[in-house]
Amino acid sequence: MRKINLFIIVLLLSKNIIGQGYIPTIDTTNKWYVLMGDYLACGPETEDFQTHSLFFNGDSIYNSNYYHKLFSNYYEDNSVNSSLHYIGLIREDTINQKIYYIESDLTKENLIYDYTIEKGDRININYNGIIDIFNGKVAVVTDVAYITLYGIKRKRVIFLISDFFQYYWVEGIGSLNSLINLNDVGADYGLYNLNCFYSHDQLLYKNSHWDKPCIYANFNCGFNTISETQKNKIEIKQSQFSLTLESNTLISDINIYSIQGRLLYNFKPNSTSFSINTWKFESGLYILKINDSIFKIVL
């Protein structure tokens, strides 16, 4: 009886260990649908969106390492029509809980995920929430915990850059912005958000902040560029630590958004000119809304 009880205890412990084990991200059945564009800054009646899906198709051996080939479908409309692109090689070290990526036109392997990081660690990540040693900003890990997603416990890591930009990793899925840096495949839209994630043809994640289907495209936001400011009668003068706005009509409302769509500042000058101190801003791309005109600015 004692041997049987001991066997049951060992069995239960082993099941618990397996249940808490690392969940791989690289599975050939996985598919990510990334919604790219701007919505919050454009307002509820205007939007500018496109969808990239990411999936695996085939494999390759490079420098004695086994990789999966990563492809992207770019959807220009809401139909099944798309443009297919090979974008790189990706592999996962499940023992050390790390993921590596080689862009299609490069030969160097880069670490893009490390699930062994702990709360308080500092790491460079880019604006897709991916590790980027060379071009990323220093982010602090503010929380590492387990969440239950469709009955499965997965590790969730939260990063914070400055006081504005917060990013999430979920084990088995990746960044909740995008699995990889989509700027590498020519996507120049400001906002990247994982909209849907499928595994074994089952929807395991749907972004609750968006009411869009997994494949969605719509272009009508119409961002202004600095060259268009004369037509809008708004002049933007930028110096090292300030923005000066001048208009031939009253400036009643100014909103500054992060590129993720988060409202950072609101001003109501009720004047034809206004200056904004920018020395506290992290370097990067921002969205500036002046009355009904919208601009992208780099600080």
Contacts in CASP RR format, 6 or more apart in sequence:
PFRMAT RR
TARGET T0000
AUTHOR 0000-0000-0000
METHOD contacts of the structure
MODEL  1
MRKINLFIIVLLLSKNIIGQGYIPTIDTTNKWYVLMGDYLACGPETEDFQ
THSLFFNGDSIYNSNYYHKLFSNYYEDNSVNSSLHYIGLIREDTINQKIY
YIESDLTKENLIYDYTIEKGDRININYNGIIDIFNGKVAVVTDVAYITLY
GIKRKRVIFLISDFFQYYWVEGIGSLNSLINLNDVGADYGLYNLNCFYSH
DQLLYKNSHWDKPCIYANFNCGFNTISETQKNKIEIKQSQFSLTLESNTL
ISDINIYSIQGRLLYNFKPNSTSFSINTWKFESGLYILKINDSIFKIVL
19 153 0 8 1.000
20 146 0 8 1.000
20 153 0 8 1.000
22 94 0 8 1.000
22 97 0 8 1.000
22 115 0 8 1.000
22 171 0 8 1.000
23 152 0 8 1.000
23 154 0 8 1.000
23 155 0 8 1.000
23 171 0 8 1.000
23 172 0 8 1.000
24 92 0 8 1.000
24 94 0 8 1.000
24 172 0 8 1.000
25 92 0 8 1.000
25 99 0 8 1.000
25 113 0 8 1.000
25 171 0 8 1.000
25 172 0 8 1.000
25 173 0 8 1.000
25 174 0 8 1.000
25 179 0 8 1.000
26 56 0 8 1.000
26 68 0 8 1.000
26 90 0 8 1.000
26 91 0 8 1.000
26 92 0 8 1.000
26 99 0 8 1.000
27 172 0 8 1.000
27 199 0 8 1.000
27 200 0 8 1.000
28 56 0 8 1.000
28 58 0 8 1.000
28 68 0 8 1.000
29 198 0 8 1.000
29 199 0 8 1.000
29 200 0 8 1.000
29 201 0 8 1.000
30 55 0 8 1.000
30 56 0 8 1.000
30 197 0 8 1.000
30 198 0 8 1.000
30 199 0 8 1.000
31 53 0 8 1.000
31 54 0 8 1.000
31 55 0 8 1.000
31 197 0 8 1.000
31 198 0 8 1.000
31 199 0 8 1.000
32 53 0 8 1.000
32 54 0 8 1.000
32 55 0 8 1.000
32 173 0 8 1.000
32 178 0 8 1.000
32 179 0 8 1.000
32 194 0 8 1.000
32 196 0 8 1.000
32 197 0 8 1.000
33 51 0 8 1.000
33 52 0 8 1.000
33 53 0 8 1.000
33 194 0 8 1.000
33 195 0 8 1.000
33 196 0 8 1.000
33 197 0 8 1.000
33 198 0 8 1.000
33 214 0 8 1.000
33 215 0 8 1.000
34 51 0 8 1.000
34 52 0 8 1.000
34 53 0 8 1.000
34 54 0 8 1.000
34 177 0 8 1.000
34 178 0 8 1.000
34 179 0 8 1.000
34 182 0 8 1.000
34 192 0 8 1.000
34 193 0 8 1.000
34 194 0 8 1.000
34 195 0 8 1.000
35 49 0 8 1.000
35 50 0 8 1.000
35 51 0 8 1.000
35 192 0 8 1.000
35 193 0 8 1.000
35 194 0 8 1.000
35 195 0 8 1.000
35 207 0 8 1.000
35 210 0 8 1.000
35 212 0 8 1.000
35 216 0 8 1.000
36 49 0 8 1.000
36 50 0 8 1.000
36 51 0 8 1.000
36 52 0 8 1.000
36 182 0 8 1.000
36 187 0 8 1.000
36 189 0 8 1.000
36 190 0 8 1.000
36 191 0 8 1.000
36 192 0 8 1.000
36 193 0 8 1.000
37 47 0 8 1.000
37 48 0 8 1.000
37 49 0 8 1.000
37 50 0 8 1.000
37 189 0 8 1.000
37 190 0 8 1.000
37 191 0 8 1.000
37 192 0 8 1.000
37 221 0 8 1.000
38 47 0 8 1.000
38 48 0 8 1.000
38 189 0 8 1.000
38 190 0 8 1.000
38 191 0 8 1.000
38 221 0 8 1.000
38 223 0 8 1.000
38 261 0 8 1.000
38 287 0 8 1.000
39 47 0 8 1.000
39 48 0 8 1.000
39 49 0 8 1.000
39 191 0 8 1.000
39 210 0 8 1.000
39 261 0 8 1.000
40 257 0 8 1.000
40 261 0 8 1.000
40 262 0 8 1.000
40 263 0 8 1.000
41 255 0 8 1.000
41 257 0 8 1.000
41 261 0 8 1.000
41 287 0 8 1.000
41 289 0 8 1.000
41 294 0 8 1.000
42 48 0 8 1.000
42 221 0 8 1.000
42 222 0 8 1.000
42 294 0 8 1.000
46 220 0 8 1.000
46 221 0 8 1.000
46 222 0 8 1.000
47 218 0 8 1.000
47 220 0 8 1.000
47 221 0 8 1.000
48 189 0 8 1.000
48 218 0 8 1.000
48 219 0 8 1.000
48 220 0 8 1.000
48 221 0 8 1.000
48 222 0 8 1.000
48 223 0 8 1.000
49 212 0 8 1.000
49 216 0 8 1.000
49 217 0 8 1.000
49 218 0 8 1.000
49 219 0 8 1.000
50 74 0 8 1.000
50 75 0 8 1.000
50 76 0 8 1.000
50 187 0 8 1.000
50 189 0 8 1.000
50 217 0 8 1.000
50 219 0 8 1.000
51 74 0 8 1.000
51 75 0 8 1.000
51 195 0 8 1.000
51 214 0 8 1.000
51 215 0 8 1.000
51 216 0 8 1.000
51 217 0 8 1.000
52 72 0 8 1.000
52 73 0 8 1.000
52 74 0 8 1.000
52 75 0 8 1.000
52 178 0 8 1.000
52 182 0 8 1.000
52 185 0 8 1.000
52 187 0 8 1.000
53 72 0 8 1.000
53 73 0 8 1.000
53 75 0 8 1.000
53 82 0 8 1.000
53 214 0 8 1.000
53 215 0 8 1.000
54 70 0 8 1.000
54 71 0 8 1.000
54 72 0 8 1.000
54 87 0 8 1.000
54 178 0 8 1.000
54 179 0 8 1.000
54 180 0 8 1.000
55 70 0 8 1.000
55 71 0 8 1.000
55 73 0 8 1.000
56 68 0 8 1.000
56 69 0 8 1.000
56 70 0 8 1.000
56 71 0 8 1.000
56 90 0 8 1.000
57 69 0 8 1.000
57 71 0 8 1.000
58 68 0 8 1.000
58 69 0 8 1.000
59 66 0 8 1.000
59 67 0 8 1.000
59 68 0 8 1.000
59 69 0 8 1.000
60 66 0 8 1.000
60 67 0 8 1.000
60 68 0 8 1.000
60 69 0 8 1.000
60 89 0 8 1.000
61 67 0 8 1.000
62 89 0 8 1.000
62 102 0 8 1.000
63 109 0 8 1.000
65 91 0 8 1.000
65 100 0 8 1.000
65 109 0 8 1.000
66 91 0 8 1.000
67 89 0 8 1.000
67 90 0 8 1.000
67 91 0 8 1.000
67 102 0 8 1.000
68 89 0 8 1.000
68 90 0 8 1.000
68 91 0 8 1.000
69 86 0 8 1.000
69 88 0 8 1.000
69 89 0 8 1.000
70 86 0 8 1.000
70 87 0 8 1.000
70 88 0 8 1.000
70 89 0 8 1.000
70 90 0 8 1.000
70 101 0 8 1.000
70 180 0 8 1.000
71 84 0 8 1.000
71 85 0 8 1.000
71 86 0 8 1.000
71 87 0 8 1.000
72 84 0 8 1.000
72 85 0 8 1.000
72 87 0 8 1.000
72 182 0 8 1.000
72 185 0 8 1.000
73 82 0 8 1.000
73 83 0 8 1.000
73 84 0 8 1.000
73 85 0 8 1.000
74 82 0 8 1.000
74 83 0 8 1.000
74 85 0 8 1.000
74 187 0 8 1.000
75 81 0 8 1.000
75 82 0 8 1.000
75 215 0 8 1.000
75 216 0 8 1.000
75 217 0 8 1.000
76 82 0 8 1.000
76 83 0 8 1.000
76 217 0 8 1.000
77 217 0 8 1.000
78 213 0 8 1.000
78 215 0 8 1.000
78 216 0 8 1.000
78 217 0 8 1.000
78 218 0 8 1.000
79 215 0 8 1.000
80 215 0 8 1.000
85 185 0 8 1.000
86 104 0 8 1.000
87 103 0 8 1.000
87 104 0 8 1.000
87 180 0 8 1.000
87 184 0 8 1.000
87 185 0 8 1.000
88 101 0 8 1.000
88 102 0 8 1.000
88 103 0 8 1.000
88 104 0 8 1.000
89 101 0 8 1.000
89 102 0 8 1.000
89 104 0 8 1.000
90 99 0 8 1.000
90 100 0 8 1.000
90 101 0 8 1.000
90 102 0 8 1.000
90 180 0 8 1.000
91 99 0 8 1.000
91 100 0 8 1.000
92 98 0 8 1.000
92 99 0 8 1.000
92 100 0 8 1.000
93 99 0 8 1.000
93 100 0 8 1.000
96 116 0 8 1.000
97 114 0 8 1.000
97 115 0 8 1.000
97 116 0 8 1.000
98 111 0 8 1.000
98 113 0 8 1.000
98 114 0 8 1.000
98 115 0 8 1.000
98 116 0 8 1.000
99 111 0 8 1.000
99 112 0 8 1.000
99 113 0 8 1.000
100 109 0 8 1.000
100 110 0 8 1.000
100 111 0 8 1.000
100 112 0 8 1.000
101 109 0 8 1.000
101 110 0 8 1.000
101 112 0 8 1.000
101 180 0 8 1.000
102 108 0 8 1.000
102 109 0 8 1.000
102 110 0 8 1.000
103 184 0 8 1.000
110 131 0 8 1.000
110 132 0 8 1.000
110 133 0 8 1.000
111 131 0 8 1.000
111 133 0 8 1.000
112 130 0 8 1.000
112 131 0 8 1.000
112 132 0 8 1.000
112 180 0 8 1.000
112 181 0 8 1.000
113 130 0 8 1.000
113 131 0 8 1.000
113 169 0 8 1.000
113 174 0 8 1.000
113 175 0 8 1.000
114 123 0 8 1.000
114 131 0 8 1.000
115 155 0 8 1.000
115 157 0 8 1.000
115 169 0 8 1.000
115 171 0 8 1.000
117 123 0 8 1.000
117 141 0 8 1.000
117 144 0 8 1.000
117 157 0 8 1.000
118 141 0 8 1.000
118 144 0 8 1.000
119 141 0 8 1.000
119 142 0 8 1.000
119 143 0 8 1.000
119 144 0 8 1.000
120 140 0 8 1.000
120 141 0 8 1.000
120 142 0 8 1.000
121 140 0 8 1.000
121 141 0 8 1.000
122 138 0 8 1.000
122 139 0 8 1.000
122 140 0 8 1.000
122 141 0 8 1.000
123 131 0 8 1.000
123 138 0 8 1.000
123 139 0 8 1.000
123 141 0 8 1.000
123 159 0 8 1.000
124 131 0 8 1.000
124 132 0 8 1.000
124 133 0 8 1.000
124 134 0 8 1.000
124 136 0 8 1.000
124 137 0 8 1.000
124 138 0 8 1.000
124 139 0 8 1.000
125 131 0 8 1.000
125 132 0 8 1.000
125 136 0 8 1.000
125 137 0 8 1.000
125 139 0 8 1.000
125 159 0 8 1.000
125 161 0 8 1.000
125 167 0 8 1.000
126 132 0 8 1.000
126 135 0 8 1.000
126 136 0 8 1.000
126 137 0 8 1.000
126 181 0 8 1.000
126 183 0 8 1.000
127 137 0 8 1.000
127 165 0 8 1.000
127 177 0 8 1.000
127 192 0 8 1.000
127 259 0 8 1.000
127 260 0 8 1.000
127 284 0 8 1.000
127 285 0 8 1.000
128 175 0 8 1.000
128 177 0 8 1.000
128 178 0 8 1.000
128 180 0 8 1.000
128 181 0 8 1.000
128 182 0 8 1.000
128 183 0 8 1.000
128 192 0 8 1.000
129 139 0 8 1.000
129 159 0 8 1.000
129 167 0 8 1.000
129 169 0 8 1.000
129 175 0 8 1.000
129 177 0 8 1.000
129 178 0 8 1.000
130 175 0 8 1.000
130 177 0 8 1.000
130 178 0 8 1.000
130 180 0 8 1.000
130 181 0 8 1.000
132 181 0 8 1.000
137 161 0 8 1.000
137 162 0 8 1.000
137 165 0 8 1.000
137 282 0 8 1.000
138 161 0 8 1.000
139 159 0 8 1.000
139 160 0 8 1.000
139 161 0 8 1.000
139 165 0 8 1.000
139 167 0 8 1.000
140 159 0 8 1.000
140 160 0 8 1.000
140 161 0 8 1.000
141 157 0 8 1.000
141 158 0 8 1.000
141 159 0 8 1.000
142 158 0 8 1.000
142 159 0 8 1.000
142 160 0 8 1.000
142 166 0 8 1.000
143 156 0 8 1.000
143 157 0 8 1.000
143 158 0 8 1.000
144 155 0 8 1.000
144 156 0 8 1.000
144 157 0 8 1.000
144 158 0 8 1.000
145 155 0 8 1.000
145 156 0 8 1.000
146 153 0 8 1.000
146 154 0 8 1.000
146 155 0 8 1.000
146 156 0 8 1.000
147 153 0 8 1.000
147 154 0 8 1.000
147 156 0 8 1.000
147 170 0 8 1.000
148 154 0 8 1.000
149 170 0 8 1.000
149 204 0 8 1.000
149 205 0 8 1.000
150 202 0 8 1.000
150 204 0 8 1.000
154 170 0 8 1.000
154 171 0 8 1.000
154 172 0 8 1.000
154 173 0 8 1.000
155 169 0 8 1.000
155 170 0 8 1.000
155 171 0 8 1.000
156 168 0 8 1.000
156 169 0 8 1.000
156 170 0 8 1.000
156 171 0 8 1.000
157 168 0 8 1.000
157 169 0 8 1.000
158 166 0 8 1.000
158 167 0 8 1.000
158 168 0 8 1.000
159 166 0 8 1.000
159 167 0 8 1.000
159 168 0 8 1.000
159 169 0 8 1.000
160 166 0 8 1.000
160 167 0 8 1.000
161 167 0 8 1.000
161 282 0 8 1.000
162 282 0 8 1.000
164 258 0 8 1.000
164 262 0 8 1.000
164 264 0 8 1.000
164 282 0 8 1.000
165 258 0 8 1.000
165 260 0 8 1.000
165 282 0 8 1.000
167 175 0 8 1.000
167 176 0 8 1.000
167 177 0 8 1.000
168 175 0 8 1.000
168 176 0 8 1.000
169 175 0 8 1.000
169 176 0 8 1.000
170 176 0 8 1.000
170 205 0 8 1.000
173 194 0 8 1.000
173 197 0 8 1.000
173 204 0 8 1.000
173 205 0 8 1.000
175 194 0 8 1.000
176 193 0 8 1.000
176 194 0 8 1.000
176 207 0 8 1.000
177 192 0 8 1.000
177 193 0 8 1.000
177 194 0 8 1.000
177 260 0 8 1.000
178 192 0 8 1.000
178 194 0 8 1.000
179 194 0 8 1.000
182 192 0 8 1.000
190 259 0 8 1.000
190 285 0 8 1.000
190 296 0 8 1.000
191 259 0 8 1.000
191 260 0 8 1.000
191 261 0 8 1.000
193 207 0 8 1.000
193 209 0 8 1.000
193 210 0 8 1.000
193 260 0 8 1.000
194 205 0 8 1.000
194 207 0 8 1.000
195 206 0 8 1.000
195 207 0 8 1.000
195 210 0 8 1.000
195 212 0 8 1.000
195 214 0 8 1.000
195 216 0 8 1.000
196 203 0 8 1.000
196 205 0 8 1.000
196 206 0 8 1.000
196 207 0 8 1.000
196 214 0 8 1.000
197 203 0 8 1.000
197 204 0 8 1.000
197 205 0 8 1.000
198 204 0 8 1.000
221 294 0 8 1.000
222 294 0 8 1.000
223 294 0 8 1.000
223 295 0 8 1.000
223 296 0 8 1.000
224 232 0 8 1.000
224 293 0 8 1.000
224 294 0 8 1.000
224 295 0 8 1.000
225 295 0 8 1.000
225 296 0 8 1.000
226 236 0 8 1.000
226 295 0 8 1.000
229 235 0 8 1.000
229 236 0 8 1.000
229 295 0 8 1.000
232 293 0 8 1.000
233 247 0 8 1.000
233 248 0 8 1.000
233 249 0 8 1.000
234 245 0 8 1.000
234 246 0 8 1.000
234 247 0 8 1.000
234 251 0 8 1.000
234 290 0 8 1.000
234 293 0 8 1.000
235 245 0 8 1.000
235 246 0 8 1.000
235 247 0 8 1.000
236 243 0 8 1.000
236 244 0 8 1.000
236 245 0 8 1.000
236 288 0 8 1.000
236 295 0 8 1.000
236 297 0 8 1.000
237 243 0 8 1.000
237 244 0 8 1.000
237 245 0 8 1.000
237 246 0 8 1.000
238 244 0 8 1.000
238 297 0 8 1.000
241 277 0 8 1.000
241 278 0 8 1.000
241 279 0 8 1.000
242 275 0 8 1.000
242 276 0 8 1.000
242 277 0 8 1.000
242 278 0 8 1.000
242 279 0 8 1.000
243 275 0 8 1.000
243 276 0 8 1.000
243 278 0 8 1.000
243 288 0 8 1.000
243 297 0 8 1.000
244 273 0 8 1.000
244 274 0 8 1.000
244 275 0 8 1.000
244 276 0 8 1.000
245 251 0 8 1.000
245 254 0 8 1.000
245 273 0 8 1.000
245 274 0 8 1.000
245 275 0 8 1.000
245 276 0 8 1.000
245 290 0 8 1.000
246 272 0 8 1.000
246 273 0 8 1.000
247 272 0 8 1.000
247 273 0 8 1.000
247 290 0 8 1.000
248 272 0 8 1.000
249 272 0 8 1.000
249 291 0 8 1.000
250 270 0 8 1.000
250 271 0 8 1.000
250 272 0 8 1.000
251 269 0 8 1.000
251 270 0 8 1.000
251 271 0 8 1.000
251 272 0 8 1.000
251 273 0 8 1.000
251 274 0 8 1.000
251 290 0 8 1.000
251 291 0 8 1.000
252 268 0 8 1.000
252 269 0 8 1.000
252 270 0 8 1.000
252 291 0 8 1.000
253 266 0 8 1.000
253 267 0 8 1.000
253 268 0 8 1.000
253 289 0 8 1.000
253 290 0 8 1.000
253 291 0 8 1.000
254 265 0 8 1.000
254 266 0 8 1.000
254 267 0 8 1.000
254 268 0 8 1.000
254 269 0 8 1.000
254 274 0 8 1.000
254 276 0 8 1.000
254 288 0 8 1.000
254 289 0 8 1.000
254 290 0 8 1.000
255 263 0 8 1.000
255 265 0 8 1.000
255 266 0 8 1.000
255 288 0 8 1.000
255 289 0 8 1.000
256 263 0 8 1.000
256 264 0 8 1.000
256 265 0 8 1.000
256 266 0 8 1.000
256 276 0 8 1.000
256 286 0 8 1.000
256 287 0 8 1.000
256 288 0 8 1.000
256 289 0 8 1.000
257 263 0 8 1.000
257 264 0 8 1.000
257 286 0 8 1.000
257 287 0 8 1.000
257 288 0 8 1.000
257 289 0 8 1.000
258 264 0 8 1.000
258 286 0 8 1.000
258 287 0 8 1.000
259 284 0 8 1.000
259 285 0 8 1.000
259 286 0 8 1.000
259 287 0 8 1.000
261 287 0 8 1.000
264 286 0 8 1.000
265 276 0 8 1.000
267 274 0 8 1.000
267 276 0 8 1.000
278 299 0 8 1.000
281 299 0 8 1.000
282 299 0 8 1.000
283 299 0 8 1.000
284 298 0 8 1.000
284 299 0 8 1.000
285 296 0 8 1.000
285 297 0 8 1.000
285 298 0 8 1.000
286 296 0 8 1.000
286 297 0 8 1.000
286 298 0 8 1.000
286 299 0 8 1.000
287 294 0 8 1.000
287 295 0 8 1.000
287 296 0 8 1.000
287 297 0 8 1.000
288 294 0 8 1.000
288 295 0 8 1.000
288 296 0 8 1.000
288 297 0 8 1.000
289 295 0 8 1.000
END
